[in-house]
Amino acid sequence: MVSEFKHVNYLWEEAEAAKLQGDEIALFLYRSNILGADLRITNYGGGNTSCKTMEKDPLTGAEVEVMWVKGSGGDIGTLTRQGIAGLYTDRLRALKNVYRGLAYEDEIVPLYYHCLYDLDSRAPSIDTALHGLLPFKHIDHLHPDALISVAAAKDSQAITREIWGDKMGWIPWQRPGFDLGIQLEKCLNENPGIRGIVLGGHGLFTWGDTSFECYVNSLEVIEMASDYVAGREGVDSPIFGGQKIESLPKEQRLNQAAAIAPILRGLCSSHKQMIGHFSDDERVLQFINSHDLGKLAPLGTSCPDHFLRTKIQPLVLPISATEGLDEVEQVKAALTPAFEQYRKEYTDYYESCKRDNSPAIRDPNPVVILYPGVGMFTFAKNKQTARVASEFYINAINVMRGAEAITEYTALPRQEAFDIEYWLLEEAKLQRMPKEKPLSRKVALITGAGGGIGKAVADKLAEEGANVVLTDISEERLQAADKTFGRDVSIYALCDVADMESVQAAYKAACLAFGGVDIIVHSAGLAISKPLTETEAKDWEILQNVLVKGQFNMAKEGVKVLRKQELGGDLIHIASKNGLVAGKNNVGYGTAKAAQQHMTRLLAAELGPEKIRVNTVNPDGVVIGSKIWEGGWAEGRAKAYGITVEELPAFYAKRNLMNEIIRPSDIANAVFALTAILDKSTGNMINVDGGMPTAFVR
């Protein structure tokens, strides 16, 4: 028994569990959530848990045993009642009567639906039988790093016996499926009294009579494996063969990562555009700076959950951490052959391992990219997938470190890995994924996003699938705005658009968080309404700085990122009807807005051949929800028109042809149209003003 846990978190709270007593399903979900909260136990989406209860059959009224198990595609850390499947245990076990052997594994999965007790169940996962063929009330199937180190080490079976004696079973690597469930059942029958089973190269099964007993058993087994691994790391030889190179200092690492991320993103997006993630975690740096990097990285990972998310192996960049990245074309020339070679090797892997019914080859670009001395990049279809791939590769690093300390790390044979990666059932799961949103795989940086039009634009673009980088000069507003988005959707960066260093820092944040940027919306602004004689030099300067210089700064630095990626892009400038119409008492604001509009034309002409589109949206009369009306602008415009501030919304609505009140969301819709629909438009203006004849462009 383990009296104290050093390597895992004991999170069971008696008071919380007491509230759930009598509800075995609730306790099973509670156990699942606290297990999933510790990434050393299992990563996002990895592992599965179950419990068995007695329920009343709705047709016969008889008491029957029902197994509740995590459904397909779920995550135990966030598992809820909607994420589990409920199946008749006896029907599940009866599938042994129709099972025809390993060659017919895929026939069994559709039959799980004939075993459902709960008709509102999540789709049963491939691991359903692994829980159902074991007799225990509560079961955990987990992927702890230390345990997989044992499972992936040379002589894994002997090491299992050395750690746990005769209290743990062991079975060799086998692809998950119904037959693996049969092997678990056989192992238990041949070794009665064991507390769990190690799956070679894969993970762990543990159990208990109650949810609490199962939880403690899982933690104890993992703790014993962790102690064993920790006691051997660095004893007989340095970890990963010792350090070969030194990391750059923290700030230099981040600068280097931000500089190269858009280049990598462009190279990774040769088939489909990708979103990036960067990590310079200590465990990553220890691995990528080591002597053994060249030996271990090409071997690939062992646990199926790892390589399904990280691809079979990473790409190690062939450039030094201290190499200058200012000469972008030279860097691309140095990196392009490495990406071409990776794609070729992946294609060769596919061609040599494919079967007659294998799905078509997928994107051959790397998911994991290692930059010795700097860190690890991961690229995937969205931020969450890229982040999770990073977390899984850190798990793989932990496994390699532990297995090497024990004996020697062994990866899955390439054919076994291929059969998992291109499993028809896995392909079917991918085909069931919902259609991507219009701005999926896009990153938008929006100035003035702390409120008003900028925040409305961020809301709309995020709703349509984009990642958003919120910038503003007010951190308080930014923090409040950022909280309205879910994880992996947004970041924020303080940014004074008139200060080039501040602008550069915002783009650096975007590159580190998402790998680059695609859409740049300059919405930051202010308004000053005064006649010529009352307009002071400071009024003129701040309008020019924020509206015109700010737009110039955002474009100049943004285009540097867009050119590194070579994926095209969008610059969208929020100007105003006042840039077209000679309004009263408006010399400073109107002139600045006209400058914004003409800068758009100039940039569109310059950047069009690179598929960088530059367009303007001209709002008018956005009184409700607009930040500029919170200052003196409202008073100034009311004075110019001889009305009160309270009368402004109705006044502006009545003066346009459609008699419409214009809101920030209307401006956001125009931005969305330019980015997602009007993909062959550049140098244009879209007026969002309800129809103002004096502002008609033509």
C-alpha positions, 0 to 999 in steps of 0.5 A, spaced: 500 500 500 502 507 498 501 511 504 503 518 501 503 520 493 509 524 490 508 523 483 500 523 482 495 528 485 490 525 490 484 529 489 478 525 492 474 529 497 470 526 502 465 531 503 464 532 495 464 524 494 459 524 500 454 528 496 454 523 491 453 517 495 448 512 493 449 514 485 454 510 482 454 513 476 455 520 479 461 517 483 464 514 477 463 521 473 467 524 479 472 519 479 473 520 472 474 528 472 479 528 478 483 522 474 483 527 468 485 533 472 492 530 472 496 530 466 501 525 468 495 520 469 492 521 462 492 526 457 486 530 454 481 525 450 486 519 453 483 513 457 476 511 459 473 509 465 467 505 467 462 502 472 457 497 472 450 498 476 443 494 477 438 497 473 430 495 471 429 493 464 424 497 461 421 491 457 421 486 462 422 489 469 427 484 471 434 487 474 439 487 469 447 489 470 448 495 466 455 498 464 456 505 464 463 507 460 466 513 457 463 514 450 467 515 443 471 521 443 470 524 450 475 526 455 475 523 462 477 530 465 470 533 463 466 527 462 459 528 464 452 524 463 451 526 456 458 523 454 457 516 456 454 509 454 450 505 457 450 497 455 447 491 457 453 487 460 450 480 458 449 482 451 456 485 451 459 479 453 454 475 448 458 478 443 463 472 444 458 468 441 458 471 434 466 474 434 469 471 428 477 473 430 482 478 429 481 479 422 473 481 423 474 486 429 471 491 425 464 487 425 463 488 432 463 495 433 456 496 430 453 490 434 455 495 440 448 499 438 444 492 439 447 492 446 445 499 448 440 499 455 440 507 455 438 510 448 441 516 449 448 513 450 454 517 446 456 512 441 460 506 444 468 507 443 472 501 441 474 500 448 467 498 450 469 490 450 475 491 454 471 494 460 465 489 459 469 483 459 472 484 466 467 482 472 469 488 476 464 494 478 469 500 477 474 500 472 480 505 469 484 504 463 489 510 463 495 512 460 500 514 465 507 516 463 511 512 468 506 506 466 507 507 459 515 507 460 514 500 463 510 498 458 514 501 452 521 498 455 525 492 453 523 486 457 517 490 459 514 483 462 520 482 467 520 489 469 512 489 471 513 482 475 519 486 478 515 492 480 509 488 483 510 481 483 504 477 482 499 482 483 499 485 476 498 481 470 501 483 463 499 482 456 503 484 449 502 489 445 495 488 441 491 493 437 485 495 441 478 492 440 474 486 442 480 481 442 484 485 446 478 485 451 478 477 451 486 477 452 484 481 458 479 476 461 484 471 459 489 474 463 485 475 469 482 468 469 490 465 469 492 470 474 486 471 479 487 476 485 491 481 481 490 488 482 491 490 474 494 489 468 499 492 464 498 493 456 505 492 453 506 499 449 500 501 451 497 503 458 494 500 464 487 497 467 486 497 474 479 496 478 475 496 484 469 494 488 467 501 489 469 508 485 473 510 491 477 503 491 478 503 484 481 510 484 486 509 490 488 502 486 489 506 480 493 511 484 497 506 488 499 502 481 501 509 478 505 511 484 509 505 484 511 505 477 513 512 478 517 511 484 521 505 480 522 510 474 524 516 478 529 511 482 533 509 475 533 516 471 540 518 471 543 513 475 547 508 470 547 514 465 545 521 464 538 522 462 537 522 454 545 521 454 546 528 457 546 535 454 548 536 447 547 544 446 544 549 451 537 553 450 537 560 448 535 565 454 528 565 455 526 572 452 531 570 446 527 563 445 521 567 445 523 572 440 526 566 435 520 562 436 515 568 434 520 569 428 520 562 425 513 560 427 509 564 421 515 560 416 513 554 419 506 555 419 506 556 411 510 550 410 506 546 414 500 548 410 502 546 403 495 541 403 491 545 408 492 551 413 494 550 420 494 553 427 500 553 431 502 552 438 509 553 441 512 550 448 518 551 451 517 546 457 523 544 461 521 537 459 521 539 451 528 543 452 531 537 456 529 532 450 531 537 444 537 539 447 540 532 448 545 527 445 539 522 444 535 526 440 537 524 433 536 516 436 529 517 439 525 522 435 525 518 429 523 512 433 516 515 434 511 514 439 508 507 442 502 509 445 496 509 440 493 515 443 500 519 442 501 518 435 494 519 433 495 526 435 502 527 434 503 523 427 508 517 427 514 522 428 516 529 429 521 533 424 527 536 427 529 543 424 536 543 421 538 550 423 541 552 429 538 556 435 542 562 434 541 562 426 539 569 424 532 569 422 531 576 418 533 573 411 526 570 411 528 567 404 534 564 406 531 561 412 525 558 407 531 555 403 534 552 409 528 549 411 524 547 405 528 541 403 527 538 410 519 539 409 520 535 403 524 530 405 519 529 411 513 529 406 516 524 402 518 519 408 511 519 410 508 518 403 513 512 403 511 510 410 503 510 407 505 506 401 509 501 404 504 499 410 497 501 406 492 495 405 487 494 400 482 498 403 486 503 407 483 510 407 487 515 402 493 518 405 492 524 409 496 530 410 503 528 409 506 534 413 509 534 420 504 535 426 510 536 431 516 540 429 522 540 434 527 546 434 533 544 438 535 550 443 528 553 442 522 549 443 517 545 440 511 547 435 505 543 433 500 544 428 493 542 427 487 544 424 485 548 430 488 551 437 485 545 441 488 540 437 495 543 436 495 544 444 493 537 445 498 534 440 503 538 444 501 535 451 501 528 448 508 529 445 510 531 452 507 525 454 511 521 449 518 524 451 516 522 459 515 515 456 522 515 452 526 518 458 523 513 463 523 507 458 531 509 457 532 509 464 529 502 465 532 498 459 531 501 452 525 504 449 521 500 444 516 504 439 511 500 435 513 497 429 511 501 423 505 497 420 502 496 427 502 504 428 499 505 421 494 500 422 492 504 428 493 511 424 489 508 418 484 504 422 477 504 418 473 505 424 478 511 426 477 514 419 469 513 420 470 517 426 473 523 422 468 523 417 463 524 422 466 530 424 462 536 423 463 541 417 468 546 419 466 553 420 468 558 414 473 561 418 476 555 421 484 555 421 484 563 421 487 567 426 485 574 426 488 580 430 483 586 431 485 593 434 480 596 439 477 590 441 476 592 448 469 594 446 465 597 441 466 595 434 472 592 435 469 587 440 463 586 435 468 584 430 472 579 434 465 576 437 463 575 429 470 572 427 470 567 433 463 565 432 465 563 425 471 559 427 477 564 427 482 564 433 482 572 435 488 576 438 484 582 442 488 588 442 487 595 446 490 600 450 486 598 456 488 592 459 482 592 464 477 592 457 481 587 454 481 582 460 473 583 460 473 582 453 478 575 453 473 572 458 467 572 454 471 567 449 472 559 451 479 556 452 483 556 445 479 561 442 483 568 444 488 571 447 489 579 448 495 583 448 496 590 450 497 595 444 498 602 442 497 602 435 501 608 434 508 605 438 511 600 433 514 596 439 508 595 442 505 593 435 511 588 434 509 585 441 502 584 439 504 580 433 509 576 437 504 574 441 499 572 436 505 568 432 507 564 439 500 563 441 497 561 434 503 560 429 501 567 425 496 571 423 491 571 417 486 577 418 488 584 421 482 589 422 484 596 424 478 598 429 482 602 434 480 609 434 477 615 437 473 621 434 474 629 436 468 633 433 471 641 432 471 646 427 477 649 425 479 654 429 477 650 435 481 644 433 488 644 437 495 641 434 494 635 440 487 633 437 490 633 430 496 629 432 492 624 436 487 623 430 493 622 425 497 617 430 491 612 432 487 612 425 493 613 420 499 612 423 496 606 427 493 603 420 500 604 417 504 600 423 499 595 423 499 594 416 507 594 415 508 589 421 502 585 419 505 584 412 511 581 414 508 576 418 503 574 412 509 574 407 513 569 411 507 564 411 505 565 403 498 564 405 495 570 403 491 574 408 486 580 409 487 587 411 481 590 413 480 598 416 474 600 419 474 608 417 468 612 416 463 615 412 466 622 414 472 620 410 467 621 404 463 626 406 465 633 408 461 634 414 461 640 419 466 641 424 470 635 423 476 637 419 481 633 424 477 626 424 474 627 417 481 628 414 484 622 418 479 617 415 480 619 408 487 618 409 485 611 412 481 610 405 486 612 401 492 608 404 487 602 403 487 603 395 495 604 395 496 597 399 491 594 395 494 595 389 501 593 392 499 587 395 494 584 391 499 580 387 501 576 393 493 575 394 493 579 400 487 583 400 486 590 403 479 593 404 475 598 408 468 598 412 465 605 413 460 605 418 456 611 420 452 613 426 454 607 430 451 610 436 449 604 440 455 600 443 460 604 440 466 606 444 467 613 441 460 616 443 462 615 450 467 621 450 466 628 447 464 626 440 457 625 442 456 632 444 460 635 438 456 631 433 449 633 437 452 640 437 453 640 430 446 638 428 443 642 433 440 636 437 441 633 444 445 627 445 439 623 447 436 624 440 442 622 436 440 615 435 434 616 432 437 622 428 442 618 425 437 612 423 432 617 420 437 621 415 439 614 412 435 611 406 433 605 410 431 608 416 436 603 420 439 604 427 446 601 425 450 597 431 457 594 432 454 587 429 452 590 423 460 592 422 462 586 424 458 582 419 461 586 413 468 584 416 466 577 416 463 578 408 470 581 406 474 575 409 469 569 408 465 570 402 468 576 398 474 572 397 476 576 390 475 583 392 480 588 394 481 595 394 474 596 396 469 600 400 463 597 404 459 602 407 454 600 413 450 606 414 443 604 412 444 608 405 447 615 405 447 618 398 452 623 399 457 617 401 456 613 395 462 611 392 460 611 385 
